[in-house]
Amino acid sequence: MVSADVPDWQREKVTTFWQPSKKLIKSIRDYQNVSAQRSLVSSLKKKIAVLRYRFWSVVSGADIPLNLNIGGGISMPHANGIVIHPSAVIGVNCLIHQQVTLGVKRHEAKAPTLLGHVDIGAGAKIIGNIIIGKHALIGANSVVTKDVPDFAIVAGVPARVIGSTKETDTQC
C-alpha cells in the first residue's frame, strides 16, 4: 500500500521531456524552493521558474497556484482541467485525475484539505472547508461537500460512502 505519511518522490520524477503534469509540478517546486532564498541569482531563478510554470500551465490546461501547499509524491497523469484553490492543502502521495476541482463554497475562504494518499477520480468536485481522510478514494464525477473518513470510498452527487479501501475489508 502507498504510504499516507512518507512521500514517494519517484512519482514526481520527470523521465522524458514531454510530461506536462510532472513538469508543471517541478516548476512549482522549483519556485517554492527559490522563494525562500534571498539573492540576485535566486531572484533570476524565481523568474525562470515562473516562466516555466506559466508555459506548463498553458500546455497542461491546469490552474494550480504557485504557492499551493503540496505534499511530496503527487501524481497527476493528465493535468488537463485541474483547478485548485490557493488555500487547499494536498497531502503526500495523492493522485488527482483530469477535470478535478478543489474549491471553496460561497462566503468561505478555506478550501479542502487532502490527507495522505487520497485518490481522486476524473471530474470530481471537492468543495468547501472539508477534510478528506487518509487512503480515501473519491469516485469519478462525485461532488464532495462533507468530510470523508479515512479509508472511505465515496461516489455520487452528492457523494456518500459506498465502501472502504482497507485491505482487510471485504465489503466494496
C-alpha positions as CSV (number, residue, x, y, z in Angstrom):
1,M,0.0,0.0,0.0
2,V,1.2,3.5,-0.8
3,S,2.2,5.5,2.3
4,A,0.0,8.3,3.6
5,D,2.9,9.8,5.6
6,V,6.2,9.3,3.7
7,P,6.4,10.9,0.2
8,D,7.4,8.7,-2.7
9,W,9.4,11.2,-4.8
10,Q,9.7,8.8,-7.7
11,R,6.1,9.5,-8.5
12,E,7.1,13.1,-9.5
13,K,10.3,12.3,-11.3
14,V,10.5,13.6,-14.8
15,T,11.7,10.7,-17.0
16,T,11.1,12.1,-20.5
17,F,10.8,15.5,-22.0
18,W,7.1,15.6,-22.7
19,Q,5.4,15.1,-19.3
20,P,3.5,18.3,-18.9
21,S,1.9,17.5,-15.5
22,K,5.3,16.4,-14.0
23,K,7.0,19.5,-15.5
24,L,4.3,21.7,-14.0
25,I,4.8,20.2,-10.5
26,K,8.6,20.6,-10.9
27,S,8.2,24.2,-11.8
28,I,6.0,24.8,-8.8
29,R,8.5,23.0,-6.5
30,D,11.4,25.0,-8.0
31,Y,9.6,28.3,-7.5
32,Q,8.8,27.4,-3.8
33,N,12.5,26.3,-3.2
34,V,14.0,29.5,-4.6
35,S,11.3,31.8,-3.0
36,A,12.9,31.1,0.4
37,Q,16.3,32.3,-0.8
38,R,17.4,36.0,-1.0
39,S,20.0,36.7,-3.6
40,L,20.3,38.1,-7.1
41,V,20.8,34.6,-8.5
42,S,17.7,33.3,-6.7
43,S,15.7,36.2,-8.0
44,L,16.6,35.2,-11.6
45,K,15.9,31.6,-10.8
46,K,12.5,32.5,-9.4
47,K,11.6,34.4,-12.6
48,I,12.7,31.5,-14.7
49,A,10.6,29.1,-12.6
50,V,7.5,31.4,-13.1
51,L,8.0,31.4,-16.9
52,R,8.3,27.6,-16.9
53,Y,5.2,27.4,-14.6
54,R,3.2,29.6,-17.0
55,F,4.3,27.6,-20.0
56,W,3.4,24.2,-18.4
57,S,0.2,25.6,-17.0
58,V,-0.9,26.6,-20.6
59,V,0.2,23.3,-22.0
60,S,-1.4,21.1,-19.4
61,G,-4.5,23.3,-19.0
62,A,-4.3,23.2,-15.2
63,D,-4.9,26.1,-12.7
64,I,-2.7,25.2,-9.8
65,P,-1.3,28.1,-7.7
66,L,2.4,28.6,-7.3
67,N,2.1,28.9,-3.5
68,L,-0.1,25.8,-3.0
69,N,0.8,23.6,-0.1
70,I,1.5,20.3,-1.8
71,G,2.9,17.2,-0.1
72,G,5.5,15.1,-1.9
73,G,4.8,12.3,-4.3
74,I,1.7,13.9,-6.0
75,S,0.7,12.2,-9.2
76,M,-1.4,13.8,-12.0
77,P,-1.5,11.5,-15.0
78,H,-3.4,14.1,-17.1
79,A,-3.4,17.6,-15.5
80,N,-5.9,18.9,-18.1
81,G,-8.6,21.0,-16.4
82,I,-7.5,20.6,-12.8
83,V,-8.4,23.7,-10.8
84,I,-7.2,24.1,-7.2
85,H,-7.9,26.9,-4.9
86,P,-4.8,28.6,-3.3
87,S,-5.9,27.7,0.3
88,A,-6.2,24.0,-0.5
89,V,-3.8,21.6,1.2
90,I,-2.7,18.4,-0.6
91,G,-1.1,15.6,1.4
92,V,1.6,13.2,0.3
93,N,1.2,10.6,-2.4
94,C,-2.1,11.9,-3.7
95,L,-3.4,11.0,-7.1
96,I,-5.5,13.6,-9.0
97,H,-7.1,12.9,-12.3
98,Q,-8.2,15.3,-15.0
99,Q,-11.0,17.9,-14.6
100,V,-10.8,17.8,-10.8
101,T,-11.8,20.9,-8.8
102,L,-10.7,21.7,-5.2
103,G,-12.6,24.9,-4.4
104,V,-14.5,26.9,-1.8
105,K,-18.2,27.4,-1.1
106,R,-19.7,30.8,-1.4
107,H,-18.7,33.1,1.5
108,E,-16.0,30.7,2.7
109,A,-12.3,31.3,2.5
110,K,-10.9,27.8,3.1
111,A,-10.7,25.1,0.5
112,P,-10.4,21.3,1.1
113,T,-7.6,19.5,2.9
114,L,-6.5,16.2,1.5
115,L,-4.6,14.0,3.9
116,G,-2.1,11.4,2.7
117,H,-2.7,9.0,-0.3
118,V,-6.1,10.3,-1.5
119,D,-7.1,9.2,-5.0
120,I,-9.5,11.5,-6.8
121,G,-11.3,10.2,-9.9
122,A,-11.7,12.3,-13.1
123,G,-14.2,15.1,-12.9
124,A,-14.7,15.0,-9.1
125,K,-15.5,18.3,-7.4
126,I,-14.5,18.7,-3.8
127,I,-15.9,21.9,-2.4
128,G,-15.7,23.7,1.0
129,N,-13.7,23.7,4.2
130,I,-13.6,19.9,4.5
131,I,-11.1,17.1,5.2
132,I,-10.6,14.1,3.1
133,G,-9.1,11.3,5.2
134,K,-6.0,9.1,4.5
135,H,-6.3,6.5,1.8
136,A,-9.7,7.8,0.7
137,L,-10.9,7.2,-2.8
138,I,-13.2,9.8,-4.5
139,G,-15.2,8.4,-7.4
140,A,-15.2,10.0,-10.8
141,N,-17.7,12.9,-11.2
142,S,-18.5,12.9,-7.5
143,V,-19.4,16.1,-5.7
144,V,-18.0,16.1,-2.2
145,T,-19.2,18.7,0.3
146,K,-18.7,16.9,3.6
147,D,-15.7,15.4,5.4
148,V,-14.7,11.9,4.2
149,P,-13.3,9.5,6.8
150,D,-10.0,7.6,6.4
151,F,-10.1,4.6,4.0
152,A,-13.6,5.5,2.7
153,I,-14.7,5.1,-0.9
154,V,-17.2,7.9,-1.9
155,A,-19.2,8.4,-5.0
156,G,-22.2,10.1,-6.3
157,V,-23.9,13.5,-6.4
158,P,-23.8,14.4,-3.5
159,A,-21.1,12.0,-2.6
160,R,-21.7,9.3,0.0
161,V,-19.6,6.5,1.5
162,I,-20.1,3.3,-0.5
163,G,-17.2,1.2,0.7
164,S,-13.8,1.0,2.3
165,T,-10.2,0.8,0.9
166,K,-8.9,-1.2,3.8
167,E,-7.2,-4.3,2.6
168,T,-8.8,-6.4,5.3
169,D,-12.2,-5.2,4.5
170,T,-14.2,-7.4,2.1
171,Q,-17.1,-5.0,1.6
172,C,-16.9,-2.8,-1.5
